[in-house]
């Protein structure tokens, strides 16, 4: 199963994206029809202005001609109407029960008023749908904020157990000294790169993440680790770009040689000028890991996490969003680590199988599974001050499918 998933991951990772349109305008003016597609919200609203309509309908009279426009806005269908001899713009979104009229001295002024409605929290239900349920959302659908916080809180906890050698593992250093004492002499800085290509609904997203971290180890017990993290992500849907930053903090608290509890707290902020979308999310999580030594440095780690994420009101650059999302995250998985010798080097391979389920507010992706493998230097070696790992992860559910390649270096 893992081999098949990894082969599919490589195919999806490097496959050409199948573009779906983020924004569409289907015009009907004096019986004539025209269609335009856009990748940014601002270009879409400009497309309904007098000058742009005249590009396709040269004889268009902005004061007397009736205009009907079917608007596709990030998966939300709407109908725009200018009645004959009127500058009033009627907006109807049947799926949300929205029926609103915008007025102005000119039709272009009415369009500006409608644009403000879309970007300035004009409808709580519209903002919730755009932020949570549409497949291109930078808050809850793309690999941004909520998913990123949930995944990283769990993955950091699972990864930290690679350093832990339960009874029967390499609890002594090669020099014969105590493993805890030799590891306590240094902290570590982590740098990485992750590239993802995942299809959410009809939209294929590409993401580039630079995860930064700093780990402070307790001098008496190096299993006690305070980790400060700062991943920075850029996501692209067609040509629309989104940026996010997610600082976080976690602490590994060993209950005994095998069992560790890791509480974490993360804050994330995302903004997309192209999509007219933004958001901020605060999340907390508690992860439990249990490490079992198999034989010859083979280790099985069982991990379970509960997390809580709340979206916060966001205002910036004329964009105001209050999606009011409240989510519970349940993430459970296993990691199996085994030593290998490749190219004359002693390395370690780690296999992961993870399931994630969200409850609470409605979101586009409510559950997904992940299968992954990484290979690199042995992170358990107590005398190693630096190590390197790289691998691939395949994500799949009924709403999402794709792969992420990741690479990390700690020193």
C-alpha positions in Angstrom: 0.0 0.0 0.0 2.8 2.4 0.9 4.7 1.7 -2.3 1.6 2.3 -4.4 0.8 5.5 -2.5 4.3 6.9 -2.9 4.4 6.1 -6.7 1.1 8.0 -7.0 2.5 10.8 -4.9 5.4 11.3 -7.3 3.0 11.3 -10.3 0.7 13.9 -8.7 3.6 16.0 -7.4 5.0 16.7 -10.8 1.8 16.5 -12.9 0.7 19.6 -14.8 -2.1 21.4 -12.9 -5.6 21.2 -14.4 -6.8 24.7 -14.2 -10.4 25.5 -13.0 -11.6 29.0 -13.1 -11.7 30.9 -9.9 -14.0 33.7 -11.2 -16.3 33.7 -14.2 -18.6 36.3 -15.8 -21.3 35.2 -18.2 -22.9 38.3 -19.8 -26.2 38.7 -21.6 -26.6 42.2 -23.2 -29.3 42.8 -25.7 -29.6 39.1 -26.5 -25.9 38.7 -27.0 -23.8 36.4 -24.8 -20.1 36.5 -23.8 -18.0 34.8 -21.2 -14.9 35.9 -19.4 -12.7 34.1 -16.8 -10.4 35.7 -14.2 -7.9 34.6 -11.5 -8.3 37.6 -9.3 -11.3 39.2 -7.5 -10.4 42.8 -8.4 -10.1 41.9 -12.1 -13.5 40.3 -11.9 -15.2 43.3 -10.5 -13.5 45.6 -13.0 -14.8 43.2 -15.7 -18.4 44.4 -14.9 -17.5 48.1 -15.4 -18.7 50.1 -18.4 -15.4 50.2 -20.1 -14.9 46.4 -20.0 -18.4 45.6 -21.0 -18.0 47.8 -24.1 -14.9 45.7 -25.1 -17.3 42.8 -25.9 -20.5 44.9 -26.6 -19.4 48.1 -28.5 -22.9 49.4 -28.7 -23.6 49.0 -25.0 -25.4 52.0 -23.4 -24.7 52.0 -19.6 -27.8 54.1 -19.0 -30.5 52.3 -20.9 -29.5 48.7 -21.8 -30.5 45.9 -19.5 -27.6 43.6 -18.4 -27.7 40.2 -16.9 -24.5 38.6 -15.5 -24.0 35.2 -14.0 -21.1 35.5 -11.6 -19.0 32.6 -10.4 -17.0 33.8 -7.3 -14.8 31.1 -5.8 -17.4 28.5 -6.2 -20.3 30.6 -5.2 -22.9 31.2 -7.9 -24.5 34.7 -8.1 -26.8 36.6 -10.5 -26.2 40.4 -11.2 -28.8 42.4 -13.0 -29.0 46.0 -14.2 -32.6 46.7 -15.3 -33.4 48.8 -18.4 -33.0 52.5 -17.8 -31.6 51.9 -14.3 -28.3 52.3 -12.4 -29.4 50.0 -9.6 -27.5 46.7 -9.4 -29.4 43.7 -8.0 -27.3 40.9 -6.5 -28.9 37.4 -5.9 -27.1 34.4 -4.3 -29.9 31.8 -4.1 -27.9 29.2 -2.2 -27.4 31.7 0.7 -30.8 33.5 0.5 -29.1 36.8 -0.4 -31.1 39.3 -2.5 -29.6 42.9 -2.3 -29.7 46.0 -4.4 -26.8 48.5 -4.7 -27.4 52.0 -5.9 -25.3 54.8 -7.2 -25.3 57.7 -9.7 -23.7 55.4 -12.3 -23.6 51.7 -12.8 -19.9 51.7 -12.0 -20.6 53.2 -8.6 -23.1 50.5 -7.9 -20.5 47.9 -8.8 -18.1 49.5 -6.3 -20.7 49.2 -3.6 -21.2 45.5 -4.4 -17.5 44.9 -4.3 -17.4 46.4 -0.8 -20.1 44.0 0.2 -18.0 41.0 -0.9 -14.8 42.2 0.8 -16.0 44.1 3.9 -17.9 41.4 5.9 -21.2 42.5 4.2 -22.7 39.1 4.9 -21.7 36.8 7.7 -23.0 33.7 5.8 -21.1 34.7 2.6 -17.9 35.2 4.5 -18.3 31.8 6.2 -18.8 30.1 2.9 -15.9 31.8 1.2 -13.6 31.2 4.2 -14.6 27.6 5.0 -16.5 25.7 2.4 -15.1 26.8 -1.0 -12.2 24.7 -2.3 -9.8 27.6 -2.8 -10.1 29.1 0.7 -6.8 30.1 2.2 -8.2 29.6 5.7 -9.7 26.1 5.7 -9.3 24.5 2.3 -5.8 25.2 0.9 -2.8 23.9 2.9 -3.0 27.0 5.0 -3.8 28.1 8.5 -6.1 25.4 10.0 -4.7 22.4 8.2 -1.1 23.7 8.6 -1.5 24.3 12.3 -3.2 20.9 12.8 -0.6 19.0 10.8 2.4 20.7 12.2 1.3 20.4 15.8 1.1 16.6 15.3 4.1 16.2 13.0 6.4 18.1 15.3 5.3 15.8 18.2 5.8 12.7 16.2 9.1 13.8 14.8 10.4 14.6 18.3 10.0 11.0 19.3 12.7 10.0 16.8 15.1 11.3 19.4 13.7 9.1 22.1 15.2 5.6 22.6 13.0 3.6 25.0 14.5 0.8 27.0 16.4 -1.4 24.6 17.3 1.4 22.3 20.5 3.4 22.0 20.2 5.1 25.3 24.0 5.3 25.5 26.3 7.3 23.3 29.1 5.7 21.3 31.6 7.0 23.8 29.9 5.0 26.6 28.6 8.1 28.4 25.1 8.7 29.4 22.8 9.5 26.4 20.9 12.3 28.2 24.1 14.1 29.3 25.7 14.0 25.8 22.6 15.3 24.1 22.1 18.1 26.6 25.2 19.9 25.4 23.5 21.5 22.4 20.2 22.9 21.1 19.3 22.8 17.4 18.1 25.1 14.6 15.9 23.6 11.9 15.6 24.8 8.3 13.5 23.1 5.6 11.5 23.2 2.4 8.2 21.6 1.5 6.6 21.6 -1.9 3.0 20.5 -2.3 0.7 19.8 -5.3 -2.8 18.9 -4.0 -6.1 19.1 -5.7 -8.9 20.4 -3.5 -12.3 19.9 -5.2 -11.9 21.4 -8.7 -8.9 23.6 -7.8 -5.3 22.3 -7.9 -3.1 24.2 -5.4 0.7 24.4 -5.3 2.3 25.3 -2.1 5.9 26.2 -1.0 6.7 26.2 2.7 9.8 27.2 4.5 9.6 25.8 8.0 12.0 27.4 10.6 12.4 26.1 14.1 14.6 26.3 17.2 14.7 23.5 19.8 15.9 24.0 23.3 16.7 20.8 25.2 16.7 20.4 29.0 20.2 19.7 30.4 19.0 17.0 32.8 16.7 15.3 30.3 17.0 16.1 26.6 13.6 14.5 26.0 12.2 17.7 27.5 12.2 20.0 24.5 10.9 23.5 24.0 10.3 24.0 20.3 9.8 27.5 18.7 8.5 27.2 15.1 7.8 29.7 12.3 6.7 28.2 9.0 6.1 30.6 6.1 4.0 29.4 3.2 3.1 30.7 -0.3 0.2 29.0 -2.1 -0.9 29.4 -5.7 -4.3 28.5 -7.2 -3.9 29.2 -10.9 -2.1 32.6 -10.8 -3.7 33.7 -7.5 -1.2 33.9 -4.7 -1.7 33.5 -0.9 0.8 34.1 1.9 0.6 32.8 5.5 2.8 32.8 8.6 2.2 30.5 11.5 4.4 31.0 14.6 4.0 28.4 17.3 5.4 26.9 20.5 5.4 23.4 21.9 6.9 21.5 24.9 7.6 17.8 25.1 6.9 16.5 28.6 8.0 12.8 29.1 5.7 10.9 31.5 8.0 7.9 31.5 10.5 6.3 29.2 7.9 5.5 26.5 5.0 8.0 27.0 5.3 11.7 26.2 2.7 14.5 26.3 3.3 17.5 24.0 1.1 20.6 24.5 1.3 23.3 21.7 0.0 26.7 20.9 -0.1 28.2 17.4 -1.2 31.5 15.8 -1.6 31.9 12.1 -2.4 34.8 9.7 -3.1 34.5 6.0 -3.8 37.1 3.3 -4.5 37.0 -0.5 -5.0 40.2 -2.4 -5.8 38.2 -5.5 -8.6 36.3 -3.8 -9.8 39.2 -1.6 -9.5 36.7 1.3 -7.8 36.8 4.6 -8.0 35.3 8.1 -6.3 34.6 11.3 -6.6 31.5 13.5 -5.6 30.6 17.0 -5.2 26.9 17.9 -4.1 24.8 20.7 -3.4 21.0 20.8 -2.3 18.2 23.1 -0.5 15.2 21.6 0.2 11.9 23.3 3.0 9.7 21.9 4.0 6.2 23.0 7.2 4.8 21.7 7.9 1.0 21.5 11.3 -0.5 20.8 11.0 -3.5 18.5 14.5 -4.8 17.9 17.8 -3.6 16.5 16.8 0.1 16.8 13.4 -0.5 15.2 10.9 1.8 16.9 7.1 2.1 16.6 5.5 5.4 17.7 1.8 5.6 18.3 0.5 9.2 18.4 -2.9 10.7 19.2 -3.8 14.4 19.2 -6.8 16.6 20.0 -6.7 20.2 18.8 -9.0 23.2 18.9 -8.9 26.0 16.3 -10.9 29.3 16.4 -10.8 31.8 13.6 -10.5 35.5 14.5 -11.8 38.7 12.9 -9.4 40.1 10.4 -9.2 43.6 8.8 -6.5 44.8 6.3 -6.4 46.7 3.1 -10.2 47.1 2.7 -10.6 43.3 3.4 -12.7 42.5 6.4 -13.4 38.8 7.3 -15.1 37.2 10.3 -15.8 33.6 9.3 -16.4 32.6 13.0 -15.0 29.1 12.6 -14.7 26.8 15.6 -13.2 23.4 14.9 -12.1 20.3 16.8 -9.3 18.3 15.3 -8.6 14.6 16.0 -5.4 13.4 14.4 -4.1 9.9 15.0 -1.2 8.0 13.5 1.7 5.7 13.7 5.4 6.0 12.7 7.7 3.1 12.2 11.4 3.7 12.1 14.1 1.3 11.0 17.9 1.5 10.3 19.2 1.0 6.8 22.6 1.1 5.2 22.7 2.9 1.8 25.8 4.1 -0.1 27.9 2.9 2.8 26.1 5.2 5.3 24.0 4.3 8.3 20.6 5.9 7.8 17.1 5.6 9.1 13.8 5.2 7.2 10.6 6.4 8.8 7.1 5.4 7.6 4.0 7.2 8.7 0.2 6.6 8.4 -2.0 9.3 9.7 -5.8 10.0 9.8 -7.3 13.5 10.5 -10.9 14.3 11.3 -12.5 17.8 11.9 -15.7 18.4 13.7 -17.6 21.6 14.6 -18.0 24.3 11.9 -18.6 23.2 8.3 -15.4 23.1 6.3 -14.5 21.9 2.8 -12.2 19.1 3.9 -13.6 17.3 7.0 -11.3 14.3 7.0 -8.2 13.1 5.2 -5.5 10.4 5.3 -1.8 10.6 4.8 0.9 8.0 3.9 4.5 9.0 4.0 8.1 8.0 4.0 11.3 9.9 4.9 15.0 8.9 4.8 18.0 10.5 6.4 20.6 10.3 9.1 19.6 8.7 12.3 18.1 11.4 14.6 18.4 9.1 17.6 22.2 9.2 17.6 23.1 11.0 20.8 26.4 12.1 19.4 24.9 13.7 16.3 24.8 17.5 16.4 23.2 17.7 12.9 21.0 15.5 10.7 19.2 15.7 7.5 16.0 14.1 6.2 13.9 14.2 3.1 10.7 12.4 1.9 7.3 12.5 0.4 3.7 12.3 1.7 0.6 11.4 -0.1 -2.7 13.0 1.0 -6.1 11.6 0.0 -9.8 11.9 0.8 -13.0 12.3 -1.0 -12.3 16.1 -1.4 -8.5 16.2 -1.8 -5.7 14.3 -3.4 -2.1 15.1 -3.9 1.5 14.9 -2.6 4.0 16.9 -0.7 7.8 16.6 -0.9 9.6 17.7 2.3 13.3 18.3 3.2 14.8 19.3 6.5 18.2 20.0 8.0 18.8 20.4 11.7 22.1 21.7 13.2 
